[in-house]
Amino acid sequence: MTEKIKLTSGELRLMSLFQNITGAIARDCIVDEKMDRVIFVVNKGQMGLAIGKGGATIRQLQGIVTKKVELVEYSDDPSAFL
């Protein structure tokens, strides 16, 4: 049985903001209220673009969302993805 992932309007807004600020494509967004963080899954090869020079882009995004932002690079291989 396969289930489709459903994103909330808040997650979609965060993904749009992420893409506008970083220029990287967000494949998924997980809001972890318990750990006060947002995790973005970015396309393979776009991690550097998302982080920015010296981490400037990711720090800018963290300031806007007022949560810690973590990035994970997407992989088709589940073991590499984890």
PDB file of N, CA, C and O in Angstrom, chain B, residues numbered from 101:
ATOM      1  N   MET B 101       0.846  -1.178   0.000  1.00  0.00           N
ATOM      2  CA  MET B 101       0.000   0.000   0.000  1.00  0.00           C
ATOM      3  C   MET B 101       0.891   1.240   0.000  1.00  0.00           C
ATOM      4  O   MET B 101       1.755   1.391   0.864  1.00  0.00           O
ATOM      5  N   THR B 102       0.682   2.104  -0.949  1.00  0.00           N
ATOM      6  CA  THR B 102       1.453   3.345  -0.994  1.00  0.00           C
ATOM      7  C   THR B 102       0.559   4.505  -0.595  1.00  0.00           C
ATOM      8  O   THR B 102      -0.602   4.592  -0.996  1.00  0.00           O
ATOM      9  N   GLU B 103       1.127   5.387   0.200  1.00  0.00           N
ATOM     10  CA  GLU B 103       0.402   6.571   0.626  1.00  0.00           C
ATOM     11  C   GLU B 103       1.070   7.789   0.021  1.00  0.00           C
ATOM     12  O   GLU B 103       2.296   7.867  -0.049  1.00  0.00           O
ATOM     13  N   LYS B 104       0.263   8.730  -0.411  1.00  0.00           N
ATOM     14  CA  LYS B 104       0.802   9.965  -0.951  1.00  0.00           C
ATOM     15  C   LYS B 104       1.119  10.913   0.193  1.00  0.00           C
ATOM     16  O   LYS B 104       0.392  10.982   1.184  1.00  0.00           O
ATOM     17  N   ILE B 105       2.210  11.637   0.039  1.00  0.00           N
ATOM     18  CA  ILE B 105       2.588  12.631   1.032  1.00  0.00           C
ATOM     19  C   ILE B 105       1.761  13.879   0.774  1.00  0.00           C
ATOM     20  O   ILE B 105       1.658  14.342  -0.362  1.00  0.00           O
ATOM     21  N   LYS B 106       1.182  14.413   1.819  1.00  0.00           N
ATOM     22  CA  LYS B 106       0.386  15.629   1.690  1.00  0.00           C
ATOM     23  C   LYS B 106       1.077  16.743   2.464  1.00  0.00           C
ATOM     24  O   LYS B 106       1.417  16.587   3.637  1.00  0.00           O
ATOM     25  N   LEU B 107       1.275  17.853   1.796  1.00  0.00           N
ATOM     26  CA  LEU B 107       1.899  19.009   2.423  1.00  0.00           C
ATOM     27  C   LEU B 107       0.823  20.000   2.843  1.00  0.00           C
ATOM     28  O   LEU B 107      -0.163  20.205   2.135  1.00  0.00           O
ATOM     29  N   THR B 108       1.025  20.610   4.004  1.00  0.00           N
ATOM     30  CA  THR B 108       0.098  21.637   4.469  1.00  0.00           C
ATOM     31  C   THR B 108       0.388  22.940   3.736  1.00  0.00           C
ATOM     32  O   THR B 108       1.423  23.078   3.085  1.00  0.00           O
ATOM     33  N   SER B 109      -0.522  23.886   3.844  1.00  0.00           N
ATOM     34  CA  SER B 109      -0.298  25.189   3.211  1.00  0.00           C
ATOM     35  C   SER B 109       0.918  25.876   3.828  1.00  0.00           C
ATOM     36  O   SER B 109       1.647  26.583   3.133  1.00  0.00           O
ATOM     37  N   GLY B 110       1.141  25.675   5.120  1.00  0.00           N
ATOM     38  CA  GLY B 110       2.315  26.248   5.779  1.00  0.00           C
ATOM     39  C   GLY B 110       3.611  25.665   5.239  1.00  0.00           C
ATOM     40  O   GLY B 110       4.580  26.391   5.021  1.00  0.00           O
ATOM     41  N   GLU B 111       3.629  24.356   5.025  1.00  0.00           N
ATOM     42  CA  GLU B 111       4.818  23.707   4.460  1.00  0.00           C
ATOM     43  C   GLU B 111       5.066  24.169   3.029  1.00  0.00           C
ATOM     44  O   GLU B 111       6.211  24.378   2.629  1.00  0.00           O
ATOM     45  N   LEU B 112       3.997  24.326   2.263  1.00  0.00           N
ATOM     46  CA  LEU B 112       4.146  24.815   0.890  1.00  0.00           C
ATOM     47  C   LEU B 112       4.695  26.238   0.872  1.00  0.00           C
ATOM     48  O   LEU B 112       5.524  26.571   0.025  1.00  0.00           O
ATOM     49  N   ARG B 113       4.240  27.079   1.798  1.00  0.00           N
ATOM     50  CA  ARG B 113       4.767  28.452   1.892  1.00  0.00           C
ATOM     51  C   ARG B 113       6.243  28.438   2.256  1.00  0.00           C
ATOM     52  O   ARG B 113       7.029  29.204   1.697  1.00  0.00           O
ATOM     53  N   LEU B 114       6.626  27.569   3.191  1.00  0.00           N
ATOM     54  CA  LEU B 114       8.036  27.465   3.575  1.00  0.00           C
ATOM     55  C   LEU B 114       8.890  26.996   2.406  1.00  0.00           C
ATOM     56  O   LEU B 114       9.994  27.502   2.205  1.00  0.00           O
ATOM     57  N   MET B 115       8.396  26.042   1.640  1.00  0.00           N
ATOM     58  CA  MET B 115       9.145  25.554   0.482  1.00  0.00           C
ATOM     59  C   MET B 115       9.313  26.655  -0.562  1.00  0.00           C
ATOM     60  O   MET B 115      10.377  26.786  -1.167  1.00  0.00           O
ATOM     61  N   SER B 116       8.273  27.437  -0.771  1.00  0.00           N
ATOM     62  CA  SER B 116       8.344  28.547  -1.721  1.00  0.00           C
ATOM     63  C   SER B 116       9.349  29.593  -1.245  1.00  0.00           C
ATOM     64  O   SER B 116      10.155  30.090  -2.032  1.00  0.00           O
ATOM     65  N   LEU B 117       9.299  29.924   0.038  1.00  0.00           N
ATOM     66  CA  LEU B 117      10.251  30.875   0.617  1.00  0.00           C
ATOM     67  C   LEU B 117      11.675  30.354   0.469  1.00  0.00           C
ATOM     68  O   LEU B 117      12.575  31.098   0.077  1.00  0.00           O
ATOM     69  N   PHE B 118      11.879  29.081   0.781  1.00  0.00           N
ATOM     70  CA  PHE B 118      13.189  28.452   0.661  1.00  0.00           C
ATOM     71  C   PHE B 118      13.719  28.582  -0.761  1.00  0.00           C
ATOM     72  O   PHE B 118      14.867  28.977  -0.969  1.00  0.00           O
ATOM     73  N   GLN B 119      12.889  28.253  -1.728  1.00  0.00           N
ATOM     74  CA  GLN B 119      13.312  28.293  -3.125  1.00  0.00           C
ATOM     75  C   GLN B 119      13.598  29.716  -3.588  1.00  0.00           C
ATOM     76  O   GLN B 119      14.539  29.939  -4.350  1.00  0.00           O
ATOM     77  N   ASN B 120      12.798  30.681  -3.139  1.00  0.00           N
ATOM     78  CA  ASN B 120      13.021  32.077  -3.516  1.00  0.00           C
ATOM     79  C   ASN B 120      14.321  32.621  -2.936  1.00  0.00           C
ATOM     80  O   ASN B 120      15.030  33.370  -3.608  1.00  0.00           O
ATOM     81  N   ILE B 121      14.638  32.258  -1.713  1.00  0.00           N
ATOM     82  CA  ILE B 121      15.840  32.782  -1.057  1.00  0.00           C
ATOM     83  C   ILE B 121      17.096  32.068  -1.526  1.00  0.00           C
ATOM     84  O   ILE B 121      18.119  32.708  -1.773  1.00  0.00           O
ATOM     85  N   THR B 122      17.027  30.745  -1.652  1.00  0.00           N
ATOM     86  CA  THR B 122      18.244  29.977  -1.937  1.00  0.00           C
ATOM     87  C   THR B 122      18.485  29.726  -3.421  1.00  0.00           C
ATOM     88  O   THR B 122      19.633  29.603  -3.848  1.00  0.00           O
ATOM     89  N   GLY B 123      17.432  29.650  -4.199  1.00  0.00           N
ATOM     90  CA  GLY B 123      17.564  29.268  -5.602  1.00  0.00           C
ATOM     91  C   GLY B 123      17.616  27.762  -5.793  1.00  0.00           C
ATOM     92  O   GLY B 123      17.654  27.284  -6.926  1.00  0.00           O
ATOM     93  N   ALA B 124      17.619  27.012  -4.704  1.00  0.00           N
ATOM     94  CA  ALA B 124      17.630  25.548  -4.749  1.00  0.00           C
ATOM     95  C   ALA B 124      16.186  25.039  -4.713  1.00  0.00           C
ATOM     96  O   ALA B 124      15.282  25.724  -4.233  1.00  0.00           O
ATOM     97  N   ILE B 125      15.992  23.841  -5.223  1.00  0.00           N
ATOM     98  CA  ILE B 125      14.662  23.231  -5.248  1.00  0.00           C
ATOM     99  C   ILE B 125      14.469  22.382  -3.993  1.00  0.00           C
ATOM    100  O   ILE B 125      15.280  21.508  -3.689  1.00  0.00           O
ATOM    101  N   ALA B 126      13.383  22.654  -3.269  1.00  0.00           N
ATOM    102  CA  ALA B 126      13.028  21.854  -2.096  1.00  0.00           C
ATOM    103  C   ALA B 126      12.072  20.757  -2.541  1.00  0.00           C
ATOM    104  O   ALA B 126      11.004  21.037  -3.083  1.00  0.00           O
ATOM    105  N   ARG B 127      12.458  19.517  -2.312  1.00  0.00           N
ATOM    106  CA  ARG B 127      11.603  18.379  -2.677  1.00  0.00           C
ATOM    107  C   ARG B 127      10.588  18.078  -1.585  1.00  0.00           C
ATOM    108  O   ARG B 127       9.519  17.530  -1.852  1.00  0.00           O
ATOM    109  N   ASP B 128      10.930  18.438  -0.357  1.00  0.00           N
ATOM    110  CA  ASP B 128      10.051  18.171   0.777  1.00  0.00           C
ATOM    111  C   ASP B 128      10.415  19.122   1.907  1.00  0.00           C
ATOM    112  O   ASP B 128      11.494  19.714   1.922  1.00  0.00           O
ATOM    113  N   CYS B 129       9.505  19.251   2.835  1.00  0.00           N
ATOM    114  CA  CYS B 129       9.697  20.133   3.983  1.00  0.00           C
ATOM    115  C   CYS B 129       9.049  19.467   5.190  1.00  0.00           C
ATOM    116  O   CYS B 129       7.890  19.056   5.134  1.00  0.00           O
ATOM    117  N   ILE B 130       9.799  19.362   6.276  1.00  0.00           N
ATOM    118  CA  ILE B 130       9.284  18.778   7.509  1.00  0.00           C
ATOM    119  C   ILE B 130       9.424  19.820   8.607  1.00  0.00           C
ATOM    120  O   ILE B 130      10.529  20.277   8.899  1.00  0.00           O
ATOM    121  N   VAL B 131       8.309  20.194   9.212  1.00  0.00           N
ATOM    122  CA  VAL B 131       8.330  21.135  10.324  1.00  0.00           C
ATOM    123  C   VAL B 131       8.307  20.311  11.599  1.00  0.00           C
ATOM    124  O   VAL B 131       7.343  19.594  11.870  1.00  0.00           O
ATOM    125  N   ASP B 132       9.375  20.418  12.380  1.00  0.00           N
ATOM    126  CA  ASP B 132       9.517  19.669  13.628  1.00  0.00           C
ATOM    127  C   ASP B 132       9.347  20.646  14.785  1.00  0.00           C
ATOM    128  O   ASP B 132      10.315  21.249  15.250  1.00  0.00           O
ATOM    129  N   GLU B 133       8.110  20.796  15.243  1.00  0.00           N
ATOM    130  CA  GLU B 133       7.810  21.745  16.321  1.00  0.00           C
ATOM    131  C   GLU B 133       8.505  21.349  17.625  1.00  0.00           C
ATOM    132  O   GLU B 133       8.937  22.214  18.388  1.00  0.00           O
ATOM    133  N   LYS B 134       8.609  20.062  17.876  1.00  0.00           N
ATOM    134  CA  LYS B 134       9.216  19.584  19.117  1.00  0.00           C
ATOM    135  C   LYS B 134      10.675  20.027  19.237  1.00  0.00           C
ATOM    136  O   LYS B 134      11.127  20.403  20.318  1.00  0.00           O
ATOM    137  N   MET B 135      11.411  19.980  18.120  1.00  0.00           N
ATOM    138  CA  MET B 135      12.826  20.370  18.116  1.00  0.00           C
ATOM    139  C   MET B 135      13.015  21.799  17.600  1.00  0.00           C
ATOM    140  O   MET B 135      14.149  22.254  17.452  1.00  0.00           O
ATOM    141  N   ASP B 136      11.918  22.509  17.325  1.00  0.00           N
ATOM    142  CA  ASP B 136      11.935  23.894  16.842  1.00  0.00           C
ATOM    143  C   ASP B 136      12.833  24.047  15.617  1.00  0.00           C
ATOM    144  O   ASP B 136      13.741  24.878  15.592  1.00  0.00           O
ATOM    145  N   ARG B 137      12.557  23.217  14.593  1.00  0.00           N
ATOM    146  CA  ARG B 137      13.378  23.246  13.386  1.00  0.00           C
ATOM    147  C   ARG B 137      12.527  22.943  12.159  1.00  0.00           C
ATOM    148  O   ARG B 137      11.423  22.407  12.249  1.00  0.00           O
ATOM    149  N   VAL B 138      13.088  23.311  11.011  1.00  0.00           N
ATOM    150  CA  VAL B 138      12.483  22.987   9.723  1.00  0.00           C
ATOM    151  C   VAL B 138      13.543  22.246   8.922  1.00  0.00           C
ATOM    152  O   VAL B 138      14.680  22.704   8.814  1.00  0.00           O
ATOM    153  N   ILE B 139      13.172  21.106   8.365  1.00  0.00           N
ATOM    154  CA  ILE B 139      14.098  20.299   7.574  1.00  0.00           C
ATOM    155  C   ILE B 139      13.639  20.353   6.121  1.00  0.00           C
ATOM    156  O   ILE B 139      12.487  20.056   5.806  1.00  0.00           O
ATOM    157  N   PHE B 140      14.560  20.736   5.245  1.00  0.00           N
ATOM    158  CA  PHE B 140      14.272  20.765   3.813  1.00  0.00           C
ATOM    159  C   PHE B 140      15.064  19.661   3.133  1.00  0.00           C
ATOM    160  O   PHE B 140      16.244  19.461   3.421  1.00  0.00           O
ATOM    161  N   VAL B 141      14.405  18.945   2.226  1.00  0.00           N
ATOM    162  CA  VAL B 141      15.081  17.957   1.385  1.00  0.00           C
ATOM    163  C   VAL B 141      15.340  18.652   0.052  1.00  0.00           C
ATOM    164  O   VAL B 141      14.406  19.068  -0.635  1.00  0.00           O
ATOM    165  N   VAL B 142      16.626  18.773  -0.309  1.00  0.00           N
ATOM    166  CA  VAL B 142      16.998  19.487  -1.533  1.00  0.00           C
ATOM    167  C   VAL B 142      17.449  18.501  -2.604  1.00  0.00           C
ATOM    168  O   VAL B 142      17.902  17.396  -2.302  1.00  0.00           O
ATOM    169  N   ASN B 143      17.318  18.916  -3.846  1.00  0.00           N
ATOM    170  CA  ASN B 143      17.764  18.080  -4.958  1.00  0.00           C
ATOM    171  C   ASN B 143      19.253  17.799  -4.860  1.00  0.00           C
ATOM    172  O   ASN B 143      20.025  18.621  -4.367  1.00  0.00           O
ATOM    173  N   LYS B 144      19.637  16.639  -5.332  1.00  0.00           N
ATOM    174  CA  LYS B 144      21.044  16.242  -5.352  1.00  0.00           C
ATOM    175  C   LYS B 144      21.860  17.289  -6.116  1.00  0.00           C
ATOM    176  O   LYS B 144      21.479  17.714  -7.207  1.00  0.00           O
ATOM    177  N   GLY B 145      22.978  17.693  -5.531  1.00  0.00           N
ATOM    178  CA  GLY B 145      23.863  18.662  -6.158  1.00  0.00           C
ATOM    179  C   GLY B 145      23.533  20.111  -5.849  1.00  0.00           C
ATOM    180  O   GLY B 145      24.232  21.010  -6.317  1.00  0.00           O
ATOM    181  N   GLN B 146      22.476  20.365  -5.068  1.00  0.00           N
ATOM    182  CA  GLN B 146      22.085  21.739  -4.774  1.00  0.00           C
ATOM    183  C   GLN B 146      22.340  22.150  -3.325  1.00  0.00           C
ATOM    184  O   GLN B 146      21.909  23.221  -2.896  1.00  0.00           O
ATOM    185  N   MET B 147      23.034  21.308  -2.577  1.00  0.00           N
ATOM    186  CA  MET B 147      23.287  21.609  -1.172  1.00  0.00           C
ATOM    187  C   MET B 147      24.089  22.906  -1.022  1.00  0.00           C
ATOM    188  O   MET B 147      23.745  23.752  -0.197  1.00  0.00           O
ATOM    189  N   GLY B 148      25.147  23.065  -1.808  1.00  0.00           N
ATOM    190  CA  GLY B 148      25.976  24.268  -1.721  1.00  0.00           C
ATOM    191  C   GLY B 148      25.198  25.522  -2.054  1.00  0.00           C
ATOM    192  O   GLY B 148      25.366  26.551  -1.398  1.00  0.00           O
ATOM    193  N   LEU B 149      24.356  25.450  -3.055  1.00  0.00           N
ATOM    194  CA  LEU B 149      23.509  26.578  -3.432  1.00  0.00           C
ATOM    195  C   LEU B 149      22.579  26.948  -2.283  1.00  0.00           C
ATOM    196  O   LEU B 149      22.383  28.128  -1.989  1.00  0.00           O
ATOM    197  N   ALA B 150      22.010  25.941  -1.639  1.00  0.00           N
ATOM    198  CA  ALA B 150      21.079  26.177  -0.537  1.00  0.00           C
ATOM    199  C   ALA B 150      21.778  26.782   0.676  1.00  0.00           C
ATOM    200  O   ALA B 150      21.210  27.636   1.355  1.00  0.00           O
ATOM    201  N   ILE B 151      22.996  26.350   0.950  1.00  0.00           N
ATOM    202  CA  ILE B 151      23.733  26.852   2.118  1.00  0.00           C
ATOM    203  C   ILE B 151      24.239  28.269   1.867  1.00  0.00           C
ATOM    204  O   ILE B 151      24.159  29.127   2.746  1.00  0.00           O
ATOM    205  N   GLY B 152      24.758  28.509   0.667  1.00  0.00           N
ATOM    206  CA  GLY B 152      25.301  29.826   0.337  1.00  0.00           C
ATOM    207  C   GLY B 152      26.730  29.971   0.816  1.00  0.00           C
ATOM    208  O   GLY B 152      27.207  29.186   1.636  1.00  0.00           O
ATOM    209  N   LYS B 153      27.405  30.978   0.301  1.00  0.00           N
ATOM    210  CA  LYS B 153      28.805  31.212   0.649  1.00  0.00           C
ATOM    211  C   LYS B 153      28.930  31.496   2.144  1.00  0.00           C
ATOM    212  O   LYS B 153      28.319  32.423   2.676  1.00  0.00           O
ATOM    213  N   GLY B 154      29.737  30.674   2.798  1.00  0.00           N
ATOM    214  CA  GLY B 154      29.949  30.842   4.236  1.00  0.00           C
ATOM    215  C   GLY B 154      28.698  30.621   5.068  1.00  0.00           C
ATOM    216  O   GLY B 154      28.652  31.016   6.233  1.00  0.00           O
ATOM    217  N   GLY B 155      27.681  29.993   4.485  1.00  0.00           N
ATOM    218  CA  GLY B 155      26.435  29.734   5.216  1.00  0.00           C
ATOM    219  C   GLY B 155      25.494  30.928   5.266  1.00  0.00           C
ATOM    220  O   GLY B 155      24.511  30.911   6.007  1.00  0.00           O
ATOM    221  N   ALA B 156      25.787  31.970   4.480  1.00  0.00           N
ATOM    222  CA  ALA B 156      25.001  33.210   4.539  1.00  0.00           C
ATOM    223  C   ALA B 156      23.532  32.997   4.176  1.00  0.00           C
ATOM    224  O   ALA B 156      22.646  33.559   4.821  1.00  0.00           O
ATOM    225  N   THR B 157      23.273  32.202   3.164  1.00  0.00           N
ATOM    226  CA  THR B 157      21.893  32.014   2.702  1.00  0.00           C
ATOM    227  C   THR B 157      21.068  31.264   3.736  1.00  0.00           C
ATOM    228  O   THR B 157      19.923  31.629   4.003  1.00  0.00           O
ATOM    229  N   ILE B 158      21.635  30.236   4.309  1.00  0.00           N
ATOM    230  CA  ILE B 158      20.889  29.454   5.295  1.00  0.00           C
ATOM    231  C   ILE B 158      20.660  30.265   6.575  1.00  0.00           C
ATOM    232  O   ILE B 158      19.619  30.128   7.217  1.00  0.00           O
ATOM    233  N   ARG B 159      21.621  31.102   6.942  1.00  0.00           N
ATOM    234  CA  ARG B 159      21.433  31.974   8.115  1.00  0.00           C
ATOM    235  C   ARG B 159      20.323  32.992   7.857  1.00  0.00           C
ATOM    236  O   ARG B 159      19.525  33.284   8.749  1.00  0.00           O
ATOM    237  N   GLN B 160      20.273  33.530   6.641  1.00  0.00           N
ATOM    238  CA  GLN B 160      19.209  34.470   6.284  1.00  0.00           C
ATOM    239  C   GLN B 160      17.846  33.791   6.413  1.00  0.00           C
ATOM    240  O   GLN B 160      16.911  34.370   6.965  1.00  0.00           O
ATOM    241  N   LEU B 161      17.737  32.581   5.910  1.00  0.00           N
ATOM    242  CA  LEU B 161      16.483  31.835   5.980  1.00  0.00           C
ATOM    243  C   LEU B 161      16.096  31.547   7.429  1.00  0.00           C
ATOM    244  O   LEU B 161      14.926  31.669   7.792  1.00  0.00           O
ATOM    245  N   GLN B 162      17.067  31.167   8.257  1.00  0.00           N
ATOM    246  CA  GLN B 162      16.795  30.899   9.675  1.00  0.00           C
ATOM    247  C   GLN B 162      16.275  32.148  10.372  1.00  0.00           C
ATOM    248  O   GLN B 162      15.396  32.060  11.229  1.00  0.00           O
ATOM    249  N   GLY B 163      16.808  33.308  10.011  1.00  0.00           N
ATOM    250  CA  GLY B 163      16.331  34.556  10.600  1.00  0.00           C
ATOM    251  C   GLY B 163      14.890  34.855  10.236  1.00  0.00           C
ATOM    252  O   GLY B 163      14.140  35.399  11.047  1.00  0.00           O
ATOM    253  N   ILE B 164      14.502  34.506   9.029  1.00  0.00           N
ATOM    254  CA  ILE B 164      13.136  34.769   8.573  1.00  0.00           C
ATOM    255  C   ILE B 164      12.143  33.800   9.206  1.00  0.00           C
ATOM    256  O   ILE B 164      11.074  34.215   9.653  1.00  0.00           O
ATOM    257  N   VAL B 165      12.483  32.521   9.248  1.00  0.00           N
ATOM    258  CA  VAL B 165      11.534  31.529   9.780  1.00  0.00           C
ATOM    259  C   VAL B 165      11.631  31.391  11.298  1.00  0.00           C
ATOM    260  O   VAL B 165      10.794  30.730  11.913  1.00  0.00           O
ATOM    261  N   THR B 166      12.629  32.000  11.897  1.00  0.00           N
ATOM    262  CA  THR B 166      12.887  31.968  13.350  1.00  0.00           C
ATOM    263  C   THR B 166      12.916  30.549  13.923  1.00  0.00           C
ATOM    264  O   THR B 166      12.478  30.309  15.048  1.00  0.00           O
ATOM    265  N   LYS B 167      13.434  29.634  13.138  1.00  0.00           N
ATOM    266  CA  LYS B 167      13.663  28.256  13.569  1.00  0.00           C
ATOM    267  C   LYS B 167      14.993  27.809  12.988  1.00  0.00           C
ATOM    268  O   LYS B 167      15.483  28.389  12.020  1.00  0.00           O
ATOM    269  N   LYS B 168      15.569  26.784  13.579  1.00  0.00           N
ATOM    270  CA  LYS B 168      16.770  26.196  13.010  1.00  0.00           C
ATOM    271  C   LYS B 168      16.381  25.531  11.692  1.00  0.00           C
ATOM    272  O   LYS B 168      15.351  24.863  11.605  1.00  0.00           O
ATOM    273  N   VAL B 169      17.207  25.718  10.676  1.00  0.00           N
ATOM    274  CA  VAL B 169      16.955  25.107   9.373  1.00  0.00           C
ATOM    275  C   VAL B 169      18.018  24.046   9.132  1.00  0.00           C
ATOM    276  O   VAL B 169      19.214  24.314   9.243  1.00  0.00           O
ATOM    277  N   GLU B 170      17.572  22.845   8.803  1.00  0.00           N
ATOM    278  CA  GLU B 170      18.477  21.749   8.474  1.00  0.00           C
ATOM    279  C   GLU B 170      18.193  21.307   7.047  1.00  0.00           C
ATOM    280  O   GLU B 170      17.061  21.378   6.571  1.00  0.00           O
ATOM    281  N   LEU B 171      19.243  20.848   6.377  1.00  0.00           N
ATOM    282  CA  LEU B 171      19.127  20.416   4.989  1.00  0.00           C
ATOM    283  C   LEU B 171      19.540  18.964   4.849  1.00  0.00           C
ATOM    284  O   LEU B 171      20.475  18.503   5.504  1.00  0.00           O
ATOM    285  N   VAL B 172      18.835  18.252   3.990  1.00  0.00           N
ATOM    286  CA  VAL B 172      19.157  16.873   3.653  1.00  0.00           C
ATOM    287  C   VAL B 172      19.156  16.796   2.134  1.00  0.00           C
ATOM    288  O   VAL B 172      18.238  17.295   1.483  1.00  0.00           O
ATOM    289  N   GLU B 173      20.191  16.165   1.567  1.00  0.00           N
ATOM    290  CA  GLU B 173      20.257  16.022   0.116  1.00  0.00           C
ATOM    291  C   GLU B 173      19.521  14.760  -0.313  1.00  0.00           C
ATOM    292  O   GLU B 173      19.764  13.679   0.224  1.00  0.00           O
ATOM    293  N   TYR B 174      18.630  14.900  -1.273  1.00  0.00           N
ATOM    294  CA  TYR B 174      17.834  13.783  -1.768  1.00  0.00           C
ATOM    295  C   TYR B 174      18.713  12.757  -2.479  1.00  0.00           C
ATOM    296  O   TYR B 174      19.698  13.098  -3.133  1.00  0.00           O
ATOM    297  N   SER B 175      18.326  11.493  -2.330  1.00  0.00           N
ATOM    298  CA  SER B 175      18.973  10.406  -3.061  1.00  0.00           C
ATOM    299  C   SER B 175      17.923   9.350  -3.381  1.00  0.00           C
ATOM    300  O   SER B 175      17.023   9.096  -2.580  1.00  0.00           O
ATOM    301  N   ASP B 176      18.043   8.741  -4.552  1.00  0.00           N
ATOM    302  CA  ASP B 176      17.150   7.635  -4.913  1.00  0.00           C
ATOM    303  C   ASP B 176      17.447   6.390  -4.086  1.00  0.00           C
ATOM    304  O   ASP B 176      16.590   5.520  -3.931  1.00  0.00           O
ATOM    305  N   ASP B 177      18.667   6.311  -3.557  1.00  0.00           N
ATOM    306  CA  ASP B 177      19.100   5.171  -2.746  1.00  0.00           C
ATOM    307  C   ASP B 177      18.728   5.433  -1.288  1.00  0.00           C
ATOM    308  O   ASP B 177      19.301   6.326  -0.664  1.00  0.00           O
ATOM    309  N   PRO B 178      17.783   4.678  -0.732  1.00  0.00           N
ATOM    310  CA  PRO B 178      17.343   4.919   0.642  1.00  0.00           C
ATOM    311  C   PRO B 178      18.468   4.884   1.674  1.00  0.00           C
ATOM    312  O   PRO B 178      18.424   5.647   2.639  1.00  0.00           O
ATOM    313  N   SER B 179      19.468   4.030   1.505  1.00  0.00           N
ATOM    314  CA  SER B 179      20.553   3.967   2.489  1.00  0.00           C
ATOM    315  C   SER B 179      21.412   5.227   2.439  1.00  0.00           C
ATOM    316  O   SER B 179      21.916   5.659   3.475  1.00  0.00           O
ATOM    317  N   ALA B 180      21.590   5.820   1.277  1.00  0.00           N
ATOM    318  CA  ALA B 180      22.352   7.067   1.160  1.00  0.00           C
ATOM    319  C   ALA B 180      21.525   8.241   1.656  1.00  0.00           C
ATOM    320  O   ALA B 180      22.070   9.226   2.153  1.00  0.00           O
ATOM    321  N   PHE B 181      20.222   8.137   1.523  1.00  0.00           N
ATOM    322  CA  PHE B 181      19.314   9.203   1.934  1.00  0.00           C
ATOM    323  C   PHE B 181      19.308   9.371   3.445  1.00  0.00           C
ATOM    324  O   PHE B 181      19.179  10.487   3.947  1.00  0.00           O
ATOM    325  N   LEU B 182      19.446   8.278   4.165  1.00  0.00           N
ATOM    326  CA  LEU B 182      19.451   8.331   5.621  1.00  0.00           C
ATOM    327  C   LEU B 182      20.799   8.787   6.082  1.00  0.00           C
ATOM    328  O   LEU B 182      21.033   8.907   7.285  1.00  0.00           O
TER     329      LEU B 182
END
